[in-house]
Amino acid sequence: MIRRLAKTIGAGIGGALLMAIVVALLDLYLTGHGYPSVTRQLISWPAAGIHLSAGDIAVLLAFCAAALTAWSVT
């Protein structure tokens, strides 16, 4: 059970890191060509201290997808 949890967390972090690199490259490309950034604030909930951009949401979804996939495979 501990090994399964460790693999799941590792896969989630790996997926999030890969998506963070993709988001950074996409943001550089878009802002370099005069388009709006994918890291501008999209969701705001000040009472809870939550401020998310489209890039943040993509990273969170990549983490969840990789972790859930790893959990179901192992």
N, C-alpha and C positions, 0 to 999 in steps of 0.2 A: 504494500500500500504506500509506503514511504517512497519507494523507487518510482512508482507510478505518479505520485504527486510531484516529485522532483522533475521527472521527464515532462510532465504537463507544464510546469512553471517554466522550464527551460525552453520548451517549444513556444510558449506564449511570448516570452521575452525576445526570443530570436525572431519571431514573426513581427513583433512590434518594432524591433530595430531595423529590420529590412524595410518595413513600411515607412519608417521615419526617414530613411535614406531616399526612398522613392518620392516622398512628399517634399523633401528638401530640394531634390533635383527638379521636380515639377515646379516648385515655387521659383527657383532660379530661372527656369526657362520662361515661365509666364511673366514674371516681373521684368525680365530682360527684354521681352517683346512688347511691353506696355500694357499687359493685361493685369487685372486685379490679382492680388495675392490669395493663395488658398489658406493662408494663415491669419486672415483677418477674422475678427470675432463674428461668430454666427449665432451662437446660443449664449445667452447671458441670464444668470440667476444670481444676482448680487447678494441676496440674503444667505445663500448657501456657499458663496464664494466660488461659483462655477462660471467660467468663461471659456467656451470652447470654439474652436475654428473647425473648418471642414477637414483640415489636416489632422487635428487632434482626434476628431471622430473616426477618421480612417485608421489611425494608429490604434485606437481602442478596439475597433472592430477587428483589426488584424490580430491583436492580442487574443481576443475572445475566440475567434475562429481557429487559430492555431492551437490554443489550449484545449478547446472542446474536441478538436480533431485528434489531438494527441491522447486525450483522456479516453476517447472511444476506441482508438486503435490499440492502446496498450492493455 
